[in-house]
Structure formats: C-alpha cells, structure tokens
Amino acid sequence: MPAVFFGHGSPMNALDRNRYTEAWSTFGRTIPRPRAILVISAHWYINASAVTAMERPRTIHDFYGFPPKLFAVDYPAPGAPDVASEIAVALSPVSIALDKDSWGLDHGTWSVLIHAFPQADIPVLQLSINALQPFEYHLDLGVRLAGLRERGILIAGSGNVVHNLGRMNRHQPDAAFEWNKRFDDAVKSAMTSAPAEVLRISTHQDFDLAVPTPEHFIPLLYIAGLASAAGRPAEVLVEGYAMGSLSMTAYTVDAQCHLI
C-alpha cells in the first residue's frame, strides 16, 4: 500500500477544483483500495501521542472566517477501533492513547480525502502529533508504521512543507518568495534521494521563515520515515506554491499513479 504526503493549503481546497485537488483525485483513483486510512494531520497537535478509536469520527471544522458552505461539509467516513488498537501495537513500546471521544477528522484530513476518496466509505483514523517530541521521534514513528502498509493501511501526512501565514501575500495566489523556493527545493532534494536526511533541514538558512511553527512540517517526517523503511525515495505527486509563503508540494511512496 502506498504512503502519501498532501500539501493541503487552504480549507477551501475541499470545495475548489484545481491542479492540486486533481492530483489528489488521481492518487485516490489509481492506488489499490485501502483497508483503512491513517492520517497524521497538522491540525491535531497536542501534548500526547494518540489515535482516534471511535466508530463514527465527527467532521471537525477547525477554522473560522470561511464561507458557510465550507462549514456545511461533512465527511462521514467510519472509524475502526480494531485498527486503532493495531496501530498502537505497531508503535509499541511508544505509548499511544486510544481516543474514543475527543477528536475526529479535522480539515487537514477531510479537505484532501474528499477528493481522493469522495465516497467516504473507507475507515479513517488520525494519529496525533505529539508537540512535546523532537523531529527524530516523528521520523522514528514513521519507520515503525511501515508494517501497516503491508496490511492494507494507507498512511498519509497532511500539512505543508512551507507554512508561514504571517508572510502571506494574497496578491500572489500562485507565486512563492525566494526563501520559500529555496527551502522547498532543499526538502525536495532530500525526499527524492535520501529521505531520512530531511532531518538536517532544520539547519537550512530559511528554516525559521519556512517553519515558524512545526505542526505543518512534521507530517512530512512520517512519510520520510516510511520511505526510509522501504529503502526507496519519495516521488513528487504535485508541486507549486500559494500566496508567497506556502508550499503545496505533495509526495508519494510506492504510488503507481501519473505524477502531475
């Protein structure tokens, strides 16, 4: 089963049709049907490691200031408590709490899955990002998750390689500042050659601008860990920029789909 990192960008991508959402749709149409989907989303960033373990995860609208039609979006994918337990065992001896009622599916998850798997008929779970842990911890969890791919579980990260909302320029919807391009290119060089080397990116000259807070970058580390475990680099699914200070680059591992 492949793995994928989605650069999810604005929540409006859930409703929009653009080359990014088309790439996500292509990915979903061309891979084997997963038994379940595990998503590491930038938007479940807490002081613990947990996995959703409810039968019916709720659709979370974790944003404000967007049109009412976005708040009306529902992604009614089922959960899978048995798969949650399987994930917890796979990550042992790391302690993973089973979350049966506090979270659900946030927009980092449903805004991309609504395109990749629009029928919402595959069980979806989320793994939290433990804010107390260093980058190495998250890369290691990615490695530990590798065996789940052989059991039909699609593992997805959802964030943005570059995510600086404070520097956005809405007059440049598809452009990037030079520091954005430099950092995105450096990450791309690592992910497509030696994924574990992406840990070194924290010393890059543009790191502080590109990653002012870590939650959108960390999901990529899980995919880097999975690629390292597979002994193969990641491939670019789609690339581009938004509003100067966001990267929309997406990566896949072992996905036999037409790259865009």
C-alpha positions as protocol buffer text, in pm:
chain_id: "A"
residue {
  index: 1
  type: MET
  ca { x: 0 y: 0 z: 0 }
}
residue {
  index: 2
  type: PRO
  ca { x: 143 y: 344 z: -86 }
}
residue {
  index: 3
  type: ALA
  ca { x: 205 y: 633 z: 150 }
}
residue {
  index: 4
  type: VAL
  ca { x: 144 y: 999 z: 70 }
}
residue {
  index: 5
  type: PHE
  ca { x: 205 y: 1349 z: 199 }
}
residue {
  index: 6
  type: PHE
  ca { x: -53 y: 1608 z: 96 }
}
residue {
  index: 7
  type: GLY
  ca { x: 26 y: 1980 z: 100 }
}
residue {
  index: 8
  type: HIS
  ca { x: -327 y: 2075 z: 196 }
}
residue {
  index: 9
  type: GLY
  ca { x: -315 y: 2456 z: 193 }
}
residue {
  index: 10
  type: SER
  ca { x: -640 y: 2646 z: 246 }
}
residue {
  index: 11
  type: PRO
  ca { x: -952 y: 2465 z: 375 }
}
residue {
  index: 12
  type: MET
  ca { x: -1121 y: 2597 z: 59 }
}
residue {
  index: 13
  type: ASN
  ca { x: -938 y: 2326 z: -135 }
}
residue {
  index: 14
  type: ALA
  ca { x: -1212 y: 2097 z: -7 }
}
residue {
  index: 15
  type: LEU
  ca { x: -1454 y: 2279 z: -239 }
}
residue {
  index: 16
  type: ASP
  ca { x: -1220 y: 2404 z: -511 }
}
residue {
  index: 17
  type: ARG
  ca { x: -1114 y: 2224 z: -825 }
}
residue {
  index: 18
  type: ASN
  ca { x: -754 y: 2295 z: -918 }
}
residue {
  index: 19
  type: ARG
  ca { x: -441 y: 2107 z: -1018 }
}
residue {
  index: 20
  type: TYR
  ca { x: -372 y: 2011 z: -657 }
}
residue {
  index: 21
  type: THR
  ca { x: -715 y: 1861 z: -597 }
}
residue {
  index: 22
  type: GLU
  ca { x: -693 y: 1688 z: -935 }
}
residue {
  index: 23
  type: ALA
  ca { x: -364 y: 1530 z: -830 }
}
residue {
  index: 24
  type: TRP
  ca { x: -523 y: 1410 z: -506 }
}
residue {
  index: 25
  type: SER
  ca { x: -813 y: 1265 z: -705 }
}
residue {
  index: 26
  type: THR
  ca { x: -573 y: 1090 z: -942 }
}
residue {
  index: 27
  type: PHE
  ca { x: -391 y: 940 z: -647 }
}
residue {
  index: 28
  type: GLY
  ca { x: -712 y: 804 z: -496 }
}
residue {
  index: 29
  type: ARG
  ca { x: -837 y: 659 z: -826 }
}
residue {
  index: 30
  type: THR
  ca { x: -516 y: 479 z: -919 }
}
residue {
  index: 31
  type: ILE
  ca { x: -396 y: 312 z: -599 }
}
residue {
  index: 32
  type: PRO
  ca { x: -537 y: -16 z: -465 }
}
residue {
  index: 33
  type: ARG
  ca { x: -835 y: 34 z: -236 }
}
residue {
  index: 34
  type: PRO
  ca { x: -705 y: 66 z: 123 }
}
residue {
  index: 35
  type: ARG
  ca { x: -840 y: -139 z: 408 }
}
residue {
  index: 36
  type: ALA
  ca { x: -817 y: 176 z: 623 }
}
residue {
  index: 37
  type: ILE
  ca { x: -652 y: 519 z: 610 }
}
residue {
  index: 38
  type: LEU
  ca { x: -434 y: 661 z: 885 }
}
residue {
  index: 39
  type: VAL
  ca { x: -372 y: 1036 z: 862 }
}
residue {
  index: 40
  type: ILE
  ca { x: -117 y: 1242 z: 1051 }
}
residue {
  index: 41
  type: SER
  ca { x: -266 y: 1590 z: 1026 }
}
residue {
  index: 42
  type: ALA
  ca { x: -106 y: 1921 z: 1121 }
}
residue {
  index: 43
  type: HIS
  ca { x: -428 y: 2013 z: 1298 }
}
residue {
  index: 44
  type: TRP
  ca { x: -419 y: 1751 z: 1573 }
}
residue {
  index: 45
  type: TYR
  ca { x: -116 y: 1889 z: 1752 }
}
residue {
  index: 46
  type: ILE
  ca { x: -135 y: 1804 z: 2122 }
}
residue {
  index: 47
  type: ASN
  ca { x: 89 y: 1714 z: 2415 }
}
residue {
  index: 48
  type: ALA
  ca { x: 42 y: 1340 z: 2370 }
}
residue {
  index: 49
  type: SER
  ca { x: 52 y: 1058 z: 2117 }
}
residue {
  index: 50
  type: ALA
  ca { x: -297 y: 926 z: 2045 }
}
residue {
  index: 51
  type: VAL
  ca { x: -500 y: 760 z: 1773 }
}
residue {
  index: 52
  type: THR
  ca { x: -871 y: 806 z: 1711 }
}
residue {
  index: 53
  type: ALA
  ca { x: -1062 y: 494 z: 1814 }
}
residue {
  index: 54
  type: MET
  ca { x: -1428 y: 582 z: 1772 }
}
residue {
  index: 55
  type: GLU
  ca { x: -1678 y: 404 z: 1545 }
}
residue {
  index: 56
  type: ARG
  ca { x: -1803 y: 729 z: 1388 }
}
residue {
  index: 57
  type: PRO
  ca { x: -1550 y: 1014 z: 1391 }
}
residue {
  index: 58
  type: ARG
  ca { x: -1709 y: 1356 z: 1361 }
}
residue {
  index: 59
  type: THR
  ca { x: -1618 y: 1605 z: 1089 }
}
residue {
  index: 60
  type: ILE
  ca { x: -1434 y: 1890 z: 1265 }
}
residue {
  index: 61
  type: HIS
  ca { x: -1449 y: 2241 z: 1120 }
}
residue {
  index: 62
  type: ASP
  ca { x: -1136 y: 2373 z: 1288 }
}
residue {
  index: 63
  type: PHE
  ca { x: -1115 y: 2716 z: 1123 }
}
residue {
  index: 64
  type: TYR
  ca { x: -1302 y: 3045 z: 1108 }
}
residue {
  index: 65
  type: GLY
  ca { x: -1375 y: 3323 z: 860 }
}
residue {
  index: 66
  type: PHE
  ca { x: -1467 y: 3095 z: 569 }
}
residue {
  index: 67
  type: PRO
  ca { x: -1797 y: 3071 z: 376 }
}
residue {
  index: 68
  type: PRO
  ca { x: -2090 y: 2883 z: 534 }
}
residue {
  index: 69
  type: LYS
  ca { x: -2078 y: 2617 z: 261 }
}
residue {
  index: 70
  type: LEU
  ca { x: -1739 y: 2507 z: 393 }
}
residue {
  index: 71
  type: PHE
  ca { x: -1880 y: 2462 z: 743 }
}
residue {
  index: 72
  type: ALA
  ca { x: -2157 y: 2251 z: 590 }
}
residue {
  index: 73
  type: VAL
  ca { x: -1910 y: 1995 z: 453 }
}
residue {
  index: 74
  type: ASP
  ca { x: -1948 y: 1653 z: 612 }
}
residue {
  index: 75
  type: TYR
  ca { x: -1707 y: 1365 z: 554 }
}
residue {
  index: 76
  type: PRO
  ca { x: -1888 y: 1070 z: 716 }
}
residue {
  index: 77
  type: ALA
  ca { x: -1614 y: 808 z: 690 }
}
residue {
  index: 78
  type: PRO
  ca { x: -1639 y: 534 z: 953 }
}
residue {
  index: 79
  type: GLY
  ca { x: -1376 y: 479 z: 1218 }
}
residue {
  index: 80
  type: ALA
  ca { x: -1214 y: 148 z: 1308 }
}
residue {
  index: 81
  type: PRO
  ca { x: -1140 y: 85 z: 1677 }
}
residue {
  index: 82
  type: ASP
  ca { x: -981 y: -251 z: 1592 }
}
residue {
  index: 83
  type: VAL
  ca { x: -739 y: -80 z: 1352 }
}
residue {
  index: 84
  type: ALA
  ca { x: -664 y: 181 z: 1620 }
}
residue {
  index: 85
  type: SER
  ca { x: -552 y: -98 z: 1852 }
}
residue {
  index: 86
  type: GLU
  ca { x: -345 y: -247 z: 1570 }
}
residue {
  index: 87
  type: ILE
  ca { x: -171 y: 90 z: 1521 }
}
residue {
  index: 88
  type: ALA
  ca { x: -100 y: 121 z: 1893 }
}
residue {
  index: 89
  type: VAL
  ca { x: 62 y: -223 z: 1893 }
}
residue {
  index: 90
  type: ALA
  ca { x: 267 y: -140 z: 1584 }
}
residue {
  index: 91
  type: LEU
  ca { x: 411 y: 168 z: 1757 }
}
residue {
  index: 92
  type: SER
  ca { x: 500 y: -18 z: 2078 }
}
residue {
  index: 93
  type: PRO
  ca { x: 687 y: 43 z: 2306 }
}
residue {
  index: 94
  type: VAL
  ca { x: 582 y: 404 z: 2239 }
}
residue {
  index: 95
  type: SER
  ca { x: 263 y: 459 z: 2437 }
}
residue {
  index: 96
  type: ILE
  ca { x: -32 y: 552 z: 2215 }
}
residue {
  index: 97
  type: ALA
  ca { x: -359 y: 651 z: 2380 }
}
residue {
  index: 98
  type: LEU
  ca { x: -687 y: 536 z: 2222 }
}
residue {
  index: 99
  type: ASP
  ca { x: -906 y: 844 z: 2178 }
}
residue {
  index: 100
  type: LYS
  ca { x: -1270 y: 736 z: 2182 }
}
residue {
  index: 101
  type: ASP
  ca { x: -1448 y: 1070 z: 2204 }
}
residue {
  index: 102
  type: SER
  ca { x: -1237 y: 1389 z: 2198 }
}
residue {
  index: 103
  type: TRP
  ca { x: -1129 y: 1429 z: 1835 }
}
residue {
  index: 104
  type: GLY
  ca { x: -1248 y: 1312 z: 1493 }
}
residue {
  index: 105
  type: LEU
  ca { x: -1147 y: 1415 z: 1139 }
}
residue {
  index: 106
  type: ASP
  ca { x: -1011 y: 1769 z: 1110 }
}
residue {
  index: 107
  type: HIS
  ca { x: -984 y: 1968 z: 789 }
}
residue {
  index: 108
  type: GLY
  ca { x: -626 y: 1859 z: 731 }
}
residue {
  index: 109
  type: THR
  ca { x: -777 y: 1515 z: 677 }
}
residue {
  index: 110
  type: TRP
  ca { x: -1114 y: 1565 z: 514 }
}
residue {
  index: 111
  type: SER
  ca { x: -1017 y: 1854 z: 284 }
}
residue {
  index: 112
  type: VAL
  ca { x: -791 y: 1614 z: 91 }
}
residue {
  index: 113
  type: LEU
  ca { x: -977 y: 1285 z: 137 }
}
residue {
  index: 114
  type: ILE
  ca { x: -1294 y: 1439 z: -1 }
}
residue {
  index: 115
  type: HIS
  ca { x: -1109 y: 1447 z: -334 }
}
residue {
  index: 116
  type: ALA
  ca { x: -900 y: 1130 z: -305 }
}
residue {
  index: 117
  type: PHE
  ca { x: -1181 y: 913 z: -167 }
}
residue {
  index: 118
  type: PRO
  ca { x: -1505 y: 1109 z: -221 }
}
residue {
  index: 119
  type: GLN
  ca { x: -1739 y: 824 z: -123 }
}
residue {
  index: 120
  type: ALA
  ca { x: -1614 y: 838 z: 238 }
}
residue {
  index: 121
  type: ASP
  ca { x: -1662 y: 461 z: 265 }
}
residue {
  index: 122
  type: ILE
  ca { x: -1312 y: 364 z: 386 }
}
residue {
  index: 123
  type: PRO
  ca { x: -1238 y: 373 z: 761 }
}
residue {
  index: 124
  type: VAL
  ca { x: -1029 y: 677 z: 854 }
}
residue {
  index: 125
  type: LEU
  ca { x: -822 y: 727 z: 1168 }
}
residue {
  index: 126
  type: GLN
  ca { x: -596 y: 1010 z: 1282 }
}
residue {
  index: 127
  type: LEU
  ca { x: -268 y: 988 z: 1470 }
}
residue {
  index: 128
  type: SER
  ca { x: -192 y: 1295 z: 1678 }
}
residue {
  index: 129
  type: ILE
  ca { x: 130 y: 1492 z: 1653 }
}
residue {
  index: 130
  type: ASN
  ca { x: 296 y: 1492 z: 1995 }
}
residue {
  index: 131
  type: ALA
  ca { x: 410 y: 1852 z: 2039 }
}
residue {
  index: 132
  type: LEU
  ca { x: 647 y: 1756 z: 2320 }
}
residue {
  index: 133
  type: GLN
  ca { x: 867 y: 1539 z: 2100 }
}
residue {
  index: 134
  type: PRO
  ca { x: 1158 y: 1630 z: 1867 }
}
residue {
  index: 135
  type: PHE
  ca { x: 1167 y: 1571 z: 1493 }
}
residue {
  index: 136
  type: GLU
  ca { x: 1358 y: 1244 z: 1541 }
}
residue {
  index: 137
  type: TYR
  ca { x: 1066 y: 1099 z: 1735 }
}
residue {
  index: 138
  type: HIS
  ca { x: 826 y: 1157 z: 1446 }
}
residue {
  index: 139
  type: LEU
  ca { x: 1063 y: 1017 z: 1184 }
}
residue {
  index: 140
  type: ASP
  ca { x: 1103 y: 706 z: 1401 }
}
residue {
  index: 141
  type: LEU
  ca { x: 725 y: 662 z: 1433 }
}
residue {
  index: 142
  type: GLY
  ca { x: 707 y: 676 z: 1054 }
}
residue {
  index: 143
  type: VAL
  ca { x: 956 y: 389 z: 1035 }
}
residue {
  index: 144
  type: ARG
  ca { x: 755 y: 193 z: 1295 }
}
residue {
  index: 145
  type: LEU
  ca { x: 435 y: 236 z: 1093 }
}
residue {
  index: 146
  type: ALA
  ca { x: 587 y: 73 z: 785 }
}
residue {
  index: 147
  type: GLY
  ca { x: 448 y: -274 z: 857 }
}
residue {
  index: 148
  type: LEU
  ca { x: 93 y: -142 z: 848 }
}
residue {
  index: 149
  type: ARG
  ca { x: 127 y: -70 z: 478 }
}
residue {
  index: 150
  type: GLU
  ca { x: 163 y: -444 z: 418 }
}
residue {
  index: 151
  type: ARG
  ca { x: -171 y: -493 z: 594 }
}
residue {
  index: 152
  type: GLY
  ca { x: -357 y: -265 z: 354 }
}
residue {
  index: 153
  type: ILE
  ca { x: -344 y: 56 z: 558 }
}
residue {
  index: 154
  type: LEU
  ca { x: -276 y: 375 z: 364 }
}
residue {
  index: 155
  type: ILE
  ca { x: -67 y: 617 z: 568 }
}
residue {
  index: 156
  type: ALA
  ca { x: -99 y: 985 z: 481 }
}
residue {
  index: 157
  type: GLY
  ca { x: 57 y: 1301 z: 617 }
}
residue {
  index: 158
  type: SER
  ca { x: -125 y: 1629 z: 572 }
}
residue {
  index: 159
  type: GLY
  ca { x: 47 y: 1962 z: 622 }
}
residue {
  index: 160
  type: ASN
  ca { x: 268 y: 2197 z: 419 }
}
residue {
  index: 161
  type: VAL
  ca { x: 644 y: 2187 z: 368 }
}
residue {
  index: 162
  type: VAL
  ca { x: 641 y: 2567 z: 390 }
}
residue {
  index: 163
  type: HIS
  ca { x: 367 y: 2725 z: 600 }
}
residue {
  index: 164
  type: ASN
  ca { x: 407 y: 3086 z: 709 }
}
residue {
  index: 165
  type: LEU
  ca { x: 66 y: 3251 z: 739 }
}
residue {
  index: 166
  type: GLY
  ca { x: 218 y: 3572 z: 871 }
}
residue {
  index: 167
  type: ARG
  ca { x: 402 y: 3635 z: 542 }
}
residue {
  index: 168
  type: MET
  ca { x: 117 y: 3555 z: 302 }
}
residue {
  index: 169
  type: ASN
  ca { x: 57 y: 3786 z: 6 }
}
residue {
  index: 170
  type: ARG
  ca { x: -292 y: 3729 z: -132 }
}
residue {
  index: 171
  type: HIS
  ca { x: -199 y: 3924 z: -446 }
}
residue {
  index: 172
  type: GLN
  ca { x: 34 y: 3637 z: -543 }
}
residue {
  index: 173
  type: PRO
  ca { x: -200 y: 3336 z: -534 }
}
residue {
  index: 174
  type: ASP
  ca { x: 35 y: 3102 z: -723 }
}
residue {
  index: 175
  type: ALA
  ca { x: 373 y: 3260 z: -652 }
}
residue {
  index: 176
  type: ALA
  ca { x: 648 y: 3200 z: -400 }
}
residue {
  index: 177
  type: PHE
  ca { x: 904 y: 3416 z: -227 }
}
residue {
  index: 178
  type: GLU
  ca { x: 1264 y: 3319 z: -300 }
}
residue {
  index: 179
  type: TRP
  ca { x: 1316 y: 3181 z: 51 }
}
residue {
  index: 180
  type: ASN
  ca { x: 1009 y: 2958 z: 1 }
}
residue {
  index: 181
  type: LYS
  ca { x: 1153 y: 2819 z: -321 }
}
residue {
  index: 182
  type: ARG
  ca { x: 1496 y: 2759 z: -171 }
}
residue {
  index: 183
  type: PHE
  ca { x: 1358 y: 2570 z: 126 }
}
residue {
  index: 184
  type: ASP
  ca { x: 1107 y: 2370 z: -78 }
}
residue {
  index: 185
  type: ASP
  ca { x: 1384 y: 2272 z: -321 }
}
residue {
  index: 186
  type: ALA
  ca { x: 1611 y: 2161 z: -35 }
}
residue {
  index: 187
  type: VAL
  ca { x: 1337 y: 1940 z: 109 }
}
residue {
  index: 188
  type: LYS
  ca { x: 1264 y: 1802 z: -235 }
}
residue {
  index: 189
  type: SER
  ca { x: 1629 y: 1711 z: -284 }
}
residue {
  index: 190
  type: ALA
  ca { x: 1626 y: 1511 z: 40 }
}
residue {
  index: 191
  type: MET
  ca { x: 1288 y: 1344 z: -4 }
}
residue {
  index: 192
  type: THR
  ca { x: 1366 y: 1225 z: -357 }
}
residue {
  index: 193
  type: SER
  ca { x: 1714 y: 1093 z: -277 }
}
residue {
  index: 194
  type: ALA
  ca { x: 1773 y: 1013 z: 94 }
}
residue {
  index: 195
  type: PRO
  ca { x: 1450 y: 1083 z: 288 }
}
residue {
  index: 196
  type: ALA
  ca { x: 1600 y: 1045 z: 636 }
}
residue {
  index: 197
  type: GLU
  ca { x: 1830 y: 1335 z: 552 }
}
residue {
  index: 198
  type: VAL
  ca { x: 1530 y: 1567 z: 572 }
}
residue {
  index: 199
  type: LEU
  ca { x: 1608 y: 1592 z: 946 }
}
residue {
  index: 200
  type: ARG
  ca { x: 1907 y: 1806 z: 854 }
}
residue {
  index: 201
  type: ILE
  ca { x: 1677 y: 2067 z: 706 }
}
residue {
  index: 202
  type: SER
  ca { x: 1647 y: 2233 z: 1048 }
}
residue {
  index: 203
  type: THR
  ca { x: 1988 y: 2393 z: 983 }
}
residue {
  index: 204
  type: HIS
  ca { x: 1879 y: 2542 z: 649 }
}
residue {
  index: 205
  type: GLN
  ca { x: 1917 y: 2918 z: 621 }
}
residue {
  index: 206
  type: ASP
  ca { x: 1544 y: 2961 z: 554 }
}
residue {
  index: 207
  type: PHE
  ca { x: 1412 y: 2717 z: 813 }
}
residue {
  index: 208
  type: ASP
  ca { x: 1283 y: 2980 z: 1053 }
}
residue {
  index: 209
  type: LEU
  ca { x: 1084 y: 3153 z: 778 }
}
residue {
  index: 210
  type: ALA
  ca { x: 959 y: 2831 z: 622 }
}
residue {
  index: 211
  type: VAL
  ca { x: 872 y: 2656 z: 950 }
}
residue {
  index: 212
  type: PRO
  ca { x: 782 y: 2927 z: 1205 }
}
residue {
  index: 213
  type: THR
  ca { x: 583 y: 2661 z: 1391 }
}
residue {
  index: 214
  type: PRO
  ca { x: 646 y: 2288 z: 1340 }
}
residue {
  index: 215
  type: GLU
  ca { x: 299 y: 2131 z: 1314 }
}
residue {
  index: 216
  type: HIS
  ca { x: 259 y: 2160 z: 935 }
}
residue {
  index: 217
  type: PHE
  ca { x: 609 y: 2030 z: 866 }
}
residue {
  index: 218
  type: ILE
  ca { x: 607 y: 1729 z: 1099 }
}
residue {
  index: 219
  type: PRO
  ca { x: 360 y: 1514 z: 895 }
}
residue {
  index: 220
  type: LEU
  ca { x: 623 y: 1505 z: 621 }
}
residue {
  index: 221
  type: LEU
  ca { x: 862 y: 1333 z: 862 }
}
residue {
  index: 222
  type: TYR
  ca { x: 629 y: 1034 z: 890 }
}
residue {
  index: 223
  type: ILE
  ca { x: 640 y: 988 z: 513 }
}
residue {
  index: 224
  type: ALA
  ca { x: 1018 y: 1030 z: 517 }
}
residue {
  index: 225
  type: GLY
  ca { x: 1033 y: 754 z: 780 }
}
residue {
  index: 226
  type: LEU
  ca { x: 814 y: 526 z: 571 }
}
residue {
  index: 227
  type: ALA
  ca { x: 1028 y: 588 z: 262 }
}
residue {
  index: 228
  type: SER
  ca { x: 1342 y: 514 z: 464 }
}
residue {
  index: 229
  type: ALA
  ca { x: 1193 y: 189 z: 590 }
}
residue {
  index: 230
  type: ALA
  ca { x: 1105 y: 91 z: 234 }
}
residue {
  index: 231
  type: GLY
  ca { x: 1457 y: 172 z: 114 }
}
residue {
  index: 232
  type: ARG
  ca { x: 1317 y: 392 z: -160 }
}
residue {
  index: 233
  type: PRO
  ca { x: 1293 y: 769 z: -200 }
}
residue {
  index: 234
  type: ALA
  ca { x: 966 y: 956 z: -230 }
}
residue {
  index: 235
  type: GLU
  ca { x: 833 y: 1092 z: -557 }
}
residue {
  index: 236
  type: VAL
  ca { x: 667 y: 1425 z: -622 }
}
residue {
  index: 237
  type: LEU
  ca { x: 294 y: 1396 z: -687 }
}
residue {
  index: 238
  type: VAL
  ca { x: 233 y: 1765 z: -750 }
}
residue {
  index: 239
  type: GLU
  ca { x: 423 y: 2082 z: -671 }
}
residue {
  index: 240
  type: GLY
  ca { x: 356 y: 2452 z: -655 }
}
residue {
  index: 241
  type: TYR
  ca { x: 313 y: 2748 z: -425 }
}
residue {
  index: 242
  type: ALA
  ca { x: 41 y: 2966 z: -280 }
}
residue {
  index: 243
  type: MET
  ca { x: 39 y: 3328 z: -166 }
}
residue {
  index: 244
  type: GLY
  ca { x: 416 y: 3359 z: -150 }
}
residue {
  index: 245
  type: SER
  ca { x: 469 y: 3177 z: 177 }
}
residue {
  index: 246
  type: LEU
  ca { x: 304 y: 2835 z: 134 }
}
residue {
  index: 247
  type: SER
  ca { x: 433 y: 2527 z: -47 }
}
residue {
  index: 248
  type: MET
  ca { x: 176 y: 2291 z: -196 }
}
residue {
  index: 249
  type: THR
  ca { x: 426 y: 2016 z: -279 }
}
residue {
  index: 250
  type: ALA
  ca { x: 292 y: 1662 z: -227 }
}
residue {
  index: 251
  type: TYR
  ca { x: 493 y: 1339 z: -214 }
}
residue {
  index: 252
  type: THR
  ca { x: 414 y: 973 z: -259 }
}
residue {
  index: 253
  type: VAL
  ca { x: 592 y: 650 z: -173 }
}
residue {
  index: 254
  type: ASP
  ca { x: 523 y: 348 z: -397 }
}
residue {
  index: 255
  type: ALA
  ca { x: 219 y: 503 z: -568 }
}
residue {
  index: 256
  type: GLN
  ca { x: 175 y: 384 z: -924 }
}
residue {
  index: 257
  type: CYS
  ca { x: -11 y: 691 z: -1046 }
}
residue {
  index: 258
  type: HIS
  ca { x: 52 y: 955 z: -1306 }
}
residue {
  index: 259
  type: LEU
  ca { x: 259 y: 1225 z: -1144 }
}
residue {
  index: 260
  type: ILE
  ca { x: 148 y: 1580 z: -1224 }
}
